[in-house]
Amino acid sequence: MKAKKLLIKLGACRDAINWVGNRTTEEAWNECHRGDWMLWFYYKQYPENIRELYLVKGHCANTVRHLMKDERSLAAVDAAIAYGIGEISKEELYAASADAADAAYAAAYAAAYAASAAAADAAYAAACAAYAAAAYAAYASYDDDAAESYTNGTKQSQKQTADICRKYLTIG
């Protein structure tokens, strides 16, 4: 089956459908430059392979580890990977995720308050960036739809996450 027909059936976004063109599913997987599309596709096709998905999401979140300042966010990334390889339970994963979400919300609140006090566009932009990095770490370990929301990265980070998907996930 051509990938385009499958993507339409699964409800993919217009950009992905247009990009895939006449590629087969295997060609599209091997050539895709967007890790978020690949994670979405994998989840739609293989929802029973949840551990593999968390493993990859953890490794993708690990690419922005240097931006994470709170230990709870770092622990959530580690927990996603540990869950993916079977070292911890889903309950432990969810606990780490909840802690990271608390960290993300606390950081966002503090940053937004600082931005408001400074009334500066740069401070607001920094607050948004800090929140996005922390929130992605939290949700990568918990939210099955996190892949859909991670579309604002650079071309390099998109390629990096696509390469991570190809390294850990197989389709077919």
N, C-alpha and C positions, 0 to 999 in steps of 0.2 A: 504494500500500500504506500502511496506517496505520502510524504509527511504533511503536505498541505491539507489533504483531506482529513487526516487524523487530527491535526491542530484545530481545524474548523469544528470537528466533532467534539473535541475536548473544551472548546470555548476559549482558545488562545487569543491574545491581543492581535490587533490588526498588523502591528509592526512585525511580530514574529511570523505571521502568516505570509506577509509580503516578502520578508527576508528568505523564508524557506524555499519559495519558488517551486521548482520542479525537482528538488532534491528528494531522495529517499529518506526514510527515517534515519538509517545508519549514516548516510552522508551528512545529514543535518546535524546529528549528534557529533560527528567527528570534526565538523567545520564550524560549529557554533562558537560565537565569540562572547556570549552572554551567559554567565553562570546562573543568573536569576531565572532566565528562561529554562535552562536545563534542570534546575531544581524543581521548578513548577512542573515541567513535563514529567520528570521522574516521579514526583508525588502523584500526579494524575494517573500515570500508567501503573505504578507499583506501590499503592498505598500500604500494602502489607509489609513492605520493606522499610519500616519506620526507623529501625536502628541504623541502617545504612544512610538514610537521609539525615538523621541527626549527626552522624559522624562527619558527613560532608559539610553540613551547616556549621558545625563546630570548627572545622578546618577553614571554612570561608571566613567566619568571624575572627578567627585567629590572625587573618591578614591585616586586621586593623587593631590588633592587640596593643600596639604601641600608643594608640590614642586613648586607651582605657586607663583611667586613673584610680578607679575604685576596685579593691580586691574582690568585691562581690561580682563585678562584671567579669573579671578574669576567671573567677571560680566557675561562673556559668559557662564560659567557653570550654574550660577544662571538663566540666560535667557533661556537656554535649558530646565531647569526644569520648569520654569514659563510658557514657551510656551507649554510644555507637559501637564500641568494641566489647560491650557486655560486662564492664567492670562495676557498674552501679545500676541500681533499680530505677524505674520510671519515677518512683516517689522521691528518690534522692535528686534526680534530674529536676523535677518540678520544684523542689525546695530551693535548689541553687538558682533556678530561674526566677522564683519569687523574690529571693534576696537581691538578685541583679536588677529586677524591675524596680524594687524599692530604691536601689542606688541610682538608677536612671531617673526616676521621678524626683528624688531629692536633688540630684545634680541639675536637672532641668529647672526646678523651682528656684534653686539658688542662683543659677545663671540668669534666669528671666528676671529675678528680683534685681540682680546687679545691673542688667541691661536697662531696666526701667529706671533705676536710680541714676545711671550715667546718661540715660536718654541718648545713647550713641548707636548709630547703625552698626558699627563694627562690633560693639559688645553684644548686640542682639544676634548678629551673624555667628559670633563665637558661641553664644549660648545654644543656638540651633544646632551647630556642628557638634558640640559636646553631647547634647541630648541624642542626636541621631546615632552617634557612635555607641553610646551606652545602651540606647534602646535596642539597637541591632544585636548587641551582644546578649541582652536579656532574651529577646524574642527568638534569636537563632536557636536557643536551646528549648524553646517552648512552643512557639507559634508555627504551625504547619504552613501558614501562608506568608511567612516572613520573606521567602524568596521573591514573592510578587512585589513586595514593598522596597526591595533593595535595587532600585534602578537608577540611582543618582551618582553612582561611582564613576571613576574615570575609565577610559578605554582600557588602561593597563589593569586596573583592579577587576574589571569585567572579564578580561582575558584570563587573569590569574584564577578567578573563581571558576571559569569554564574549564581550565586545566585541572583544577582540583576535582571537579565533577567527573571528568574523564578518567582521572586516576583511580577514584574509589567506586564509581558506579558503572554498571554495564547494563545495556538495554538489549532487547531482542528475544 
